[in-house]
Amino acid sequence: MSLPRLGRWAGVFLATVTMSSATTPLADRIAAGEETRIVCFGDSITGIYYHTGGHRAWSHLLGDQLKQSWPGARLIMINAGVSGNTTADALARLDADVLAHRPHLVVMKFGMNDTARLSAETFRAYLHALCDRIRGAGSEILLLTPNAVEPGDAGRPPEKVAAYAAIVREVGRARGVNVADVYAAFAAVQASAPADWLRLMSDTIHPNLRGHALIAGTAAAALTGRPVGPAQIPPRRDSRRAPFARTAEKLQAGQPVHVLAMAPLDTMIAAAIRREFPAAAVHVTRWETAGKSLATLEADATAEGWMKYRNQTILTPPDLVLVAVPASAEPAPGVPYYRTFGGILNRAQWFDGSGWDCVVVLPSMMQPDLPPAEAEREQIALAAARDKDVPVIQRTVGHGDNAEALLIQMLHP
């Protein structure tokens, strides 16, 4: 087992991008430092959901990258991505969610759900209609093709997604609208660098935050006319997004908290909270890990994660979920450790980031000297968490604090 590497994807990306002149009224406006409203319009691959940690998406990274090209830019980035949407849904909510912001630019990325639910003819017609209405409102448009996918989703086979990406290009040519070919950028990595591809995807169809960086870079290249490369992923800016931010706020307000924690973190977090907040009402549910494989822990996450609480709204969801997968947990045969660990995180987080805190605690916090094979697994787990933008508690070199001490630190955002 080895850590999925990254290396050639930036070069592959640059080979797929066709540059166009950045001398446009929009570019001139941004370069002049005039306030510019950009609405990023799409489905779950545009919206802010658990695939990217529930706090940001490619819209945020695109704004950052445009500011690097135009340092004086005054951008207002608006995310109008809604999970499950097709172009039919887009037309229904266009006025309220997009045009009401009086955008100067709409960056539009649909097609993944259209592939599963709408005919090619309907998808094409709705894209034309969206372009008409957006232009009629005075906004410029950038179309994004859907990203390439893996086999495994019956409604979105790779060849059909490719065909719908071709429709986006066709509509762009017909309407004279610029197209950023996200499909081509992803497909190039998929074909030439399988290990890099693995680290772009949260599941068979959804990119993780690293994949969103590729989407942002592809869009930025189309807008700037420059080979900018995949977007950089800066640390989260909002200091409130400390790992235990919501939980700490409830404790400081004297409210009860509920925690779901993999063993042995259940006893540690209970002790840490009671030490710092002696009067707190703390309800901790133990998530057993002993003797369980990685696949079993993924099944546990599916049973106890966000889907449970969306389906049974009468239940009280946790305020904090602590994921502490033992490095000894065996991976499923033939399935990359990275992907299965990522599957646990896909369910252990809340659906859209508005629910609970979710934090990964690495095995070396409890056992500093891991055997080589387990240390290697820990590094893969760390990569999976970072690629999804999930907070991680880890022991740094030379750091003497034990796990409970670090948990206490996290209770003070």
C-alpha positions as CSV (number, residue, x, y, z in Angstrom):
1,M,0.0,0.0,0.0
2,S,1.3,3.5,-0.8
3,L,0.0,7.0,-0.5
4,P,-1.7,8.1,-3.7
5,R,0.7,10.5,-5.2
6,L,0.3,13.8,-7.0
7,G,2.6,15.1,-9.6
8,R,1.7,15.3,-13.2
9,W,-1.9,16.5,-12.9
10,A,-1.0,20.2,-13.3
11,G,0.8,19.5,-16.5
12,V,-2.0,17.4,-17.8
13,F,-4.4,20.1,-16.9
14,L,-2.5,22.8,-18.9
15,A,-2.5,20.5,-21.9
16,T,-6.3,20.5,-21.9
17,V,-7.0,24.2,-21.6
18,T,-7.7,26.3,-24.7
19,M,-6.9,29.9,-24.0
20,S,-8.9,32.8,-25.2
21,S,-8.3,36.5,-24.9
22,A,-9.0,38.0,-21.5
23,T,-9.7,41.4,-23.0
24,T,-13.4,41.5,-22.5
25,P,-15.7,44.0,-20.7
26,L,-15.9,41.7,-17.7
27,A,-12.1,41.4,-17.5
28,D,-11.7,45.1,-17.9
29,R,-14.2,45.6,-15.1
30,I,-12.4,43.2,-12.7
31,A,-9.0,44.6,-13.6
32,A,-10.2,48.2,-12.9
33,G,-11.2,47.1,-9.4
34,E,-15.0,47.7,-9.9
35,E,-17.3,45.6,-7.7
36,T,-18.1,42.5,-9.7
37,R,-20.8,40.0,-8.7
38,I,-20.2,36.4,-9.9
39,V,-22.8,33.7,-9.3
40,C,-21.7,30.1,-9.5
41,F,-24.8,28.2,-10.6
42,G,-25.2,24.4,-10.5
43,D,-25.9,21.2,-8.6
44,S,-24.1,19.4,-5.7
45,I,-20.8,19.7,-7.5
46,T,-21.1,23.5,-7.3
47,G,-22.8,23.7,-3.9
48,I,-21.2,23.3,-0.5
49,Y,-21.6,19.8,0.8
50,Y,-19.8,17.0,2.6
51,H,-17.6,16.1,-0.4
52,T,-15.6,19.3,0.3
53,G,-16.0,19.5,4.0
54,G,-19.2,21.6,4.1
55,H,-17.6,25.0,4.2
56,R,-16.4,25.9,0.7
57,A,-16.3,24.7,-2.8
58,W,-14.9,25.6,-6.2
59,S,-16.6,29.0,-6.2
60,H,-14.4,30.1,-3.2
61,L,-11.3,28.9,-4.9
62,L,-12.2,30.5,-8.2
63,G,-12.6,33.9,-6.4
64,D,-9.2,33.5,-4.8
65,Q,-7.6,32.6,-8.2
66,L,-9.1,35.5,-10.0
67,K,-7.8,37.8,-7.3
68,Q,-4.3,36.4,-8.0
69,S,-4.6,37.4,-11.7
70,W,-6.2,40.7,-10.9
71,P,-4.9,41.8,-7.4
72,G,-7.2,44.8,-7.3
73,A,-10.3,42.8,-8.0
74,R,-13.4,43.4,-5.8
75,L,-15.3,40.2,-6.3
76,I,-18.6,39.1,-4.6
77,M,-18.7,35.3,-5.1
78,I,-22.2,33.9,-4.7
79,N,-22.7,30.1,-4.6
80,A,-26.0,29.0,-6.0
81,G,-25.4,25.3,-6.2
82,V,-28.2,23.0,-5.0
83,S,-27.9,19.2,-4.7
84,G,-29.9,17.1,-7.1
85,N,-30.6,20.0,-9.5
86,T,-31.0,19.7,-13.3
87,T,-31.4,22.4,-15.8
88,A,-35.1,22.1,-15.3
89,D,-34.6,23.1,-11.7
90,A,-32.2,25.8,-12.8
91,L,-34.9,27.5,-14.9
92,A,-37.4,27.3,-12.0
93,R,-35.1,29.1,-9.6
94,L,-33.1,31.3,-11.9
95,D,-34.8,34.5,-11.0
96,A,-34.7,34.1,-7.2
97,D,-31.3,32.4,-6.8
98,V,-29.3,34.1,-9.6
99,L,-30.8,37.1,-11.4
100,A,-31.9,38.7,-8.1
101,H,-28.2,39.2,-7.4
102,R,-27.8,41.3,-10.6
103,P,-24.7,39.3,-11.6
104,H,-22.1,40.6,-14.0
105,L,-21.1,36.9,-14.6
106,V,-22.8,33.6,-14.2
107,V,-20.6,30.6,-14.2
108,M,-22.9,27.7,-14.9
109,K,-22.2,24.0,-14.3
110,F,-25.0,21.5,-14.9
111,G,-25.2,18.2,-16.6
112,M,-24.5,15.5,-14.0
113,N,-28.1,15.1,-12.9
114,D,-29.5,15.9,-16.4
115,T,-27.5,12.9,-17.6
116,A,-29.5,10.7,-15.2
117,R,-33.0,12.4,-15.5
118,L,-33.4,14.4,-18.7
119,S,-33.1,13.5,-22.4
120,A,-30.2,15.0,-24.4
121,E,-32.7,17.1,-26.4
122,T,-34.3,18.5,-23.2
123,F,-30.9,19.3,-21.7
124,R,-29.8,21.1,-24.8
125,A,-33.0,23.1,-25.0
126,Y,-32.9,24.1,-21.3
127,L,-29.2,25.2,-21.7
128,H,-30.2,27.4,-24.6
129,A,-33.1,28.9,-22.5
130,L,-30.9,29.6,-19.6
131,C,-28.3,31.3,-21.8
132,D,-31.1,33.5,-23.3
133,R,-32.5,34.5,-19.9
134,I,-29.1,35.2,-18.3
135,R,-27.9,37.3,-21.2
136,G,-31.3,39.0,-21.3
137,A,-30.6,40.2,-17.8
138,G,-27.3,41.7,-18.9
139,S,-24.9,39.2,-17.5
140,E,-22.0,37.5,-19.1
141,I,-21.9,33.6,-19.0
142,L,-19.2,31.0,-18.6
143,L,-20.4,27.4,-19.2
144,L,-18.6,24.5,-17.5
145,T,-18.9,21.0,-18.7
146,P,-19.6,18.3,-16.2
147,N,-16.5,16.5,-14.8
148,A,-15.5,13.0,-16.0
149,V,-16.7,10.2,-13.8
150,E,-15.9,6.6,-12.9
151,P,-18.1,3.5,-13.7
152,G,-20.4,2.5,-10.9
153,D,-23.4,4.9,-11.1
154,A,-26.1,3.3,-13.3
155,G,-27.7,6.7,-14.1
156,R,-24.4,8.3,-15.1
157,P,-22.3,5.9,-17.1
158,P,-19.0,7.6,-18.2
159,E,-19.9,7.5,-21.9
160,K,-23.3,9.3,-21.3
161,V,-21.6,12.0,-19.1
162,A,-19.2,12.5,-22.0
163,A,-22.1,12.9,-24.4
164,Y,-23.7,15.6,-22.2
165,A,-20.4,17.4,-21.9
166,A,-20.3,17.5,-25.6
167,I,-23.8,19.1,-25.6
168,V,-22.4,21.9,-23.3
169,R,-19.6,22.6,-25.8
170,E,-22.1,22.6,-28.7
171,V,-24.4,25.1,-26.9
172,G,-21.4,27.3,-26.1
173,R,-20.4,27.4,-29.8
174,A,-23.9,28.0,-31.0
175,R,-24.5,30.9,-28.5
176,G,-21.0,32.4,-28.7
177,V,-20.5,31.6,-24.9
178,N,-17.2,30.8,-23.5
179,V,-16.8,27.2,-22.2
180,A,-14.4,25.9,-19.6
181,D,-13.9,22.2,-20.4
182,V,-13.9,20.7,-16.9
183,Y,-14.7,17.3,-18.5
184,A,-11.5,17.3,-20.6
185,A,-9.4,18.4,-17.6
186,F,-10.6,15.6,-15.4
187,A,-10.5,13.0,-18.2
188,A,-6.9,13.8,-19.0
189,V,-5.9,13.1,-15.4
190,Q,-8.1,10.0,-15.3
191,A,-6.4,8.6,-18.4
192,S,-2.8,9.4,-17.7
193,A,-2.4,9.5,-13.9
194,P,-4.7,7.1,-12.1
195,A,-3.2,7.8,-8.6
196,D,-3.7,11.5,-9.1
197,W,-7.3,10.8,-10.3
198,L,-8.1,8.9,-7.1
199,R,-7.2,12.0,-5.1
200,L,-9.5,14.2,-7.1
201,M,-12.7,12.3,-6.3
202,S,-14.9,11.9,-3.3
203,D,-16.9,9.1,-4.9
204,T,-17.6,7.9,-8.5
205,I,-19.1,11.3,-9.6
206,H,-18.4,14.0,-7.0
207,P,-14.9,15.6,-6.8
208,N,-13.4,16.4,-3.4
209,L,-12.0,19.8,-2.6
210,R,-8.8,18.9,-4.5
211,G,-11.0,18.1,-7.5
212,H,-12.8,21.4,-6.9
213,A,-9.4,23.1,-7.2
214,L,-9.1,21.6,-10.7
215,I,-12.6,22.9,-11.6
216,A,-11.7,26.4,-10.3
217,G,-8.4,26.4,-12.2
218,T,-10.1,25.4,-15.4
219,A,-12.7,28.2,-15.0
220,A,-10.0,30.7,-14.1
221,A,-8.0,29.8,-17.2
222,A,-11.0,30.4,-19.4
223,L,-11.8,33.8,-17.8
224,T,-8.2,35.1,-17.6
225,G,-6.9,33.7,-20.8
226,R,-3.8,32.5,-18.9
227,P,-2.6,29.0,-18.0
228,V,-3.1,29.5,-14.3
229,G,-3.1,25.8,-13.3
230,P,-5.2,24.2,-10.6
231,A,-6.3,26.5,-7.8
232,Q,-4.3,26.6,-4.6
233,I,-6.3,25.5,-1.5
234,P,-5.6,28.0,1.3
235,P,-6.3,27.4,5.0
236,R,-9.9,28.2,6.0
237,R,-10.1,31.9,6.7
238,D,-12.9,31.9,9.2
239,S,-11.4,31.6,12.7
240,R,-14.8,30.3,14.0
241,R,-14.3,27.2,12.0
242,A,-12.0,25.7,14.7
243,P,-12.5,21.9,14.8
244,F,-15.0,22.0,17.7
245,A,-16.5,25.5,17.0
246,R,-20.2,24.6,17.2
247,T,-19.7,22.2,20.1
248,A,-17.6,24.8,22.1
249,E,-20.2,27.5,21.5
250,K,-23.0,25.3,22.9
251,L,-20.9,24.4,25.9
252,Q,-20.0,28.0,26.6
253,A,-23.8,28.8,26.4
254,G,-24.6,26.1,29.0
255,Q,-26.4,23.9,26.5
256,P,-26.2,20.1,26.4
257,V,-24.0,18.5,23.8
258,H,-24.2,15.1,22.1
259,V,-21.1,13.4,20.9
260,L,-20.5,10.3,18.7
261,A,-17.0,9.2,19.1
262,M,-15.0,6.2,17.9
263,A,-13.4,4.3,20.8
264,P,-11.3,5.2,22.8
265,L,-12.1,8.9,22.1
266,D,-15.5,8.5,23.7
267,T,-14.0,8.4,27.2
268,M,-11.3,11.0,26.4
269,I,-13.8,13.6,25.0
270,A,-16.2,13.1,27.9
271,A,-13.3,13.7,30.4
272,A,-12.0,16.7,28.5
273,I,-15.4,18.4,28.3
274,R,-16.2,17.8,32.0
275,R,-12.8,19.1,33.0
276,E,-13.4,22.4,31.1
277,F,-17.1,22.6,31.7
278,P,-17.9,20.8,35.0
279,A,-21.6,21.6,34.8
280,A,-22.1,20.6,31.2
281,A,-24.7,18.0,30.2
282,V,-22.6,15.7,28.0
283,H,-24.1,12.7,26.2
284,V,-21.5,10.5,24.5
285,T,-22.2,7.6,22.3
286,R,-19.4,5.1,21.8
287,W,-18.6,4.0,18.3
288,E,-16.9,0.6,18.6
289,T,-13.9,0.0,16.4
290,A,-12.3,-3.1,18.0
291,G,-11.8,-5.9,15.5
292,K,-13.7,-4.0,12.7
293,S,-12.4,-3.7,9.1
294,L,-12.4,-0.4,7.3
295,A,-15.4,-1.6,5.2
296,T,-17.4,-2.4,8.4
297,L,-16.6,1.1,9.8
298,E,-17.8,2.6,6.5
299,A,-21.1,0.6,6.9
300,D,-21.3,1.9,10.5
301,A,-20.9,5.5,9.2
302,T,-23.7,4.9,6.7
303,A,-26.0,3.6,9.4
304,E,-25.2,6.3,12.0
305,G,-24.3,9.3,9.9
306,W,-26.2,12.1,8.3
307,M,-28.7,10.0,6.4
308,K,-30.0,8.6,9.7
309,Y,-30.9,12.0,11.0
310,R,-32.3,13.3,7.7
311,N,-34.6,10.3,7.5
312,Q,-35.6,10.4,11.2
313,T,-36.0,14.0,12.1
314,I,-37.3,13.2,15.5
315,L,-33.9,12.0,16.6
316,T,-31.3,14.4,18.2
317,P,-28.2,14.5,16.0
318,P,-24.7,14.8,17.5
319,D,-23.0,18.1,17.9
320,L,-19.6,16.5,17.4
321,V,-18.4,13.3,15.6
322,L,-14.9,12.1,16.3
323,V,-13.5,9.8,13.7
324,A,-10.6,7.8,15.1
325,V,-10.1,4.8,12.7
326,P,-7.5,2.4,14.1
327,A,-4.6,2.1,11.7
328,S,-4.9,-1.7,12.3
329,A,-8.3,-1.7,10.6
330,E,-7.9,-3.9,7.5
331,P,-8.8,-2.4,4.1
332,A,-11.2,-4.2,1.8
333,P,-9.5,-6.4,-0.8
334,G,-9.1,-4.5,-4.1
335,V,-10.5,-1.2,-2.8
336,P,-8.0,1.6,-2.2
337,Y,-7.7,2.5,1.5
338,Y,-8.0,6.2,0.5
339,R,-11.4,5.7,-1.0
340,T,-12.9,3.6,1.8
341,F,-11.6,6.0,4.5
342,G,-13.1,8.8,2.4
343,G,-16.4,6.9,2.4
344,I,-16.4,7.0,6.2
345,L,-15.9,10.7,6.1
346,N,-18.7,11.2,3.6
347,R,-21.2,9.8,6.1
348,A,-19.6,11.0,9.3
349,Q,-20.0,14.7,8.3
350,W,-23.4,16.5,8.1
351,F,-24.8,16.7,4.5
352,D,-24.2,20.4,3.9
353,G,-21.9,21.6,6.7
354,S,-24.7,23.2,8.7
355,G,-25.1,20.4,11.2
356,W,-22.3,19.1,13.5
357,D,-18.6,19.3,13.9
358,C,-16.6,16.4,12.4
359,V,-13.0,15.9,13.2
360,V,-10.5,13.2,12.3
361,V,-8.1,12.1,15.1
362,L,-5.1,10.2,13.8
363,P,-4.1,6.9,15.3
364,S,-0.7,8.2,16.4
365,M,-2.4,10.5,18.9
366,M,-3.1,7.3,21.0
367,Q,-0.1,5.3,19.9
368,P,2.9,7.6,18.9
369,D,5.1,4.8,17.6
370,L,3.0,3.0,14.9
371,P,4.4,0.0,13.0
372,P,5.5,1.0,9.5
373,A,2.5,-0.4,7.7
374,E,0.1,1.4,10.1
375,A,2.1,4.6,9.8
376,E,1.6,4.4,6.1
377,R,-2.2,3.9,6.5
378,E,-2.2,7.0,8.8
379,Q,-0.7,9.1,6.1
380,I,-3.3,7.9,3.6
381,A,-6.0,8.8,6.1
382,L,-4.5,12.2,6.6
383,A,-4.5,12.8,2.8
384,A,-8.1,11.7,2.5
385,A,-9.2,14.1,5.3
386,R,-7.3,17.0,4.0
387,D,-8.5,16.4,0.4
388,K,-12.1,16.7,1.8
389,D,-11.2,19.7,3.9
390,V,-12.1,17.8,7.2
391,P,-10.2,19.1,10.3
392,V,-7.6,16.8,11.6
393,I,-6.0,16.4,15.1
394,Q,-2.5,15.0,14.8
395,R,0.6,14.8,16.9
396,T,3.3,17.0,15.6
397,V,7.0,16.0,15.8
398,G,8.3,16.6,19.3
399,H,4.8,17.4,20.6
400,G,4.5,16.0,24.1
401,D,0.8,16.6,24.7
402,N,-1.4,13.5,25.0
403,A,-4.7,13.1,23.1
404,E,-6.9,14.4,26.0
405,A,-4.8,17.5,26.3
406,L,-5.2,18.3,22.6
407,L,-8.9,17.7,22.8
408,I,-9.1,20.2,25.6
409,Q,-7.3,22.7,23.4
410,M,-9.9,22.2,20.7
411,L,-12.7,23.2,23.0
412,H,-11.5,26.8,23.0
413,P,-11.9,28.1,19.4
